[in-house]
Amino acid sequence: MTNLRQDAWTKDEDAILAEITLRHIREGSTQLVAFEEVGEKLTRTPAACGFRWNSLIRKQYEKAIAEAKKVRKERNKRKGKQLVLQSSDNSFSVNAEVYSRNEGEKSLSLNEIIVFLQQLQSEGPSAKNLEAENKALLSRLQHMKKENGTLKNKLDKVNKEYESVCRDYKEILQIMERARKLTEVPVEN
């Protein structure tokens, strides 16, 4: 770990802190990320950079901050977003310009929704196909359950027969052991 500086801030370092922080504001990033970047560049902790920004530098750059936020808002307004919906194995996307009516509220135009629904209808699997596939799978599931029940019954029958054969085998061994003992002739000295 490199030694972190604890000396006084210079005007150049203040300018670097302001420049990087304003860039992050314009680009829609967070100030915390900016403080980490500045900290790495100036070998200071992100906390020290944040403290310096909030206690002194921010007050000197209020107009620049307002301008950076304005640039970010315009950039986001132009940028738009892509609406992505997924259906089954297929994915569908519609480019939709997203705009802000009220603060924090996003909306799609009716034309964009219609275009998306037309794409979904033309490219997506039809509901009838999905229903038919679902019925076929349910039928197969019932058949497999029935077959599973039959195989369980056969397995139980085989297990019972095996247990019976094992008992018979043990009884035969006991009978043979008794017969052997009866036929043994004691040896006289």
Order of alpha helices (4+ residues) and beta strands (2+ residues): alpha-alpha-alpha-alpha-beta-beta-beta-beta-alpha-alpha
